[in-house]
C-alpha cells in the first residue's frame, strides 16, 4: 500500500484565459540521480481565472523512496473556459 499524502499548493495561471479542470502530474524523484521513484495525478475541478492563483488541497497515494528524494509538479492538462 502506498501512503496517503496531502498535497496543498496553488495553481498560478499566468495567461489572460480562464482555465478549469486542471490535471497536475506529481513526480517523486531521487535527489542523487533525478530518476523517478513514483508519480501520480491530481485533478483540481475548479476555475482558475486568468492572471490569478487559486489554492487547492488534495490527497494522493505516493511511495517515496528511503533515499533522499524530492518532488516536482507540472500541469498535465486543463480546459479553457469560454465564458465566465
C-alpha positions as CSV (number, residue, x, y, z in Angstrom):
1,X,0.0,0.0,0.0
2,X,1.2,3.5,-0.8
3,X,0.8,6.0,1.9
4,X,-1.6,9.0,1.5
5,X,0.0,12.4,1.2
6,X,-1.9,15.7,1.3
7,X,-0.7,18.0,-1.4
8,X,-1.6,21.7,-0.8
9,X,-0.4,24.2,-3.3
10,X,-1.6,26.9,-5.6
11,X,-2.3,26.9,-9.4
12,X,-0.9,30.0,-10.9
13,X,-2.4,30.9,-14.3
14,X,-0.1,33.4,-16.0
15,X,-2.3,33.8,-19.1
16,X,-5.3,36.0,-19.6
17,X,-7.5,33.0,-20.4
18,X,-9.5,31.3,-17.6
19,X,-9.0,27.5,-17.3
20,X,-10.8,24.7,-15.4
21,X,-10.4,21.0,-14.7
22,X,-6.7,21.2,-14.2
23,X,-4.8,17.9,-14.0
24,X,-1.4,18.0,-12.3
25,X,1.3,15.4,-12.5
26,X,3.4,14.9,-9.4
27,X,6.8,13.2,-9.7
28,X,8.8,11.8,-6.8
29,X,12.4,11.6,-7.8
30,X,15.7,10.5,-6.2
31,X,17.8,13.6,-5.3
32,X,21.1,11.8,-6.3
33,X,20.0,10.8,-9.9
34,X,16.7,12.7,-10.5
35,X,15.3,9.3,-11.6
36,X,11.6,8.9,-11.0
37,X,10.6,6.7,-8.0
38,X,6.8,7.2,-8.2
39,X,4.2,9.5,-9.7
40,X,0.5,10.4,-9.5
41,X,-2.1,12.6,-11.0
42,X,-4.2,15.2,-9.1
43,X,-7.5,16.5,-10.6
44,X,-8.4,20.0,-9.5
45,X,-12.0,20.6,-10.5
46,X,-12.2,24.4,-10.2
47,X,-12.0,27.5,-12.4
48,X,-8.7,29.4,-12.4
49,X,-9.2,32.9,-13.8
50,X,-6.6,34.5,-15.9
51,X,-3.6,36.1,-14.2
52,X,-4.5,34.7,-10.8
53,X,-3.6,31.9,-8.3
54,X,-6.1,29.5,-6.8
55,X,-5.2,27.3,-3.8
56,X,-6.1,23.6,-3.6
57,X,-5.5,20.6,-1.3
58,X,-5.9,17.0,-2.4
59,X,-4.9,13.6,-1.2
60,X,-2.5,11.5,-3.3
61,X,-1.1,8.0,-2.8
62,X,2.7,8.0,-3.3
63,X,5.6,5.8,-2.2
64,X,8.7,7.9,-1.6
65,X,12.0,6.0,-1.6
66,X,14.1,5.6,1.6
67,X,17.0,7.5,0.0
68,X,16.8,11.4,-0.1
69,X,14.1,12.5,-2.5
70,X,12.2,15.5,-3.7
71,X,9.0,16.1,-5.8
72,X,8.2,18.1,-8.8
73,X,4.8,19.1,-10.2
74,X,3.7,20.1,-13.7
75,X,0.4,21.0,-15.3
76,X,-0.7,18.0,-17.3
77,X,-3.8,19.4,-19.0
78,X,-6.6,22.0,-18.5
79,X,-9.7,23.2,-20.3
80,X,-10.1,26.7,-21.5
81,X,-13.3,28.4,-20.1
82,X,-15.1,30.2,-22.9
83,X,-17.4,32.3,-20.8
84,X,-17.4,33.2,-17.2
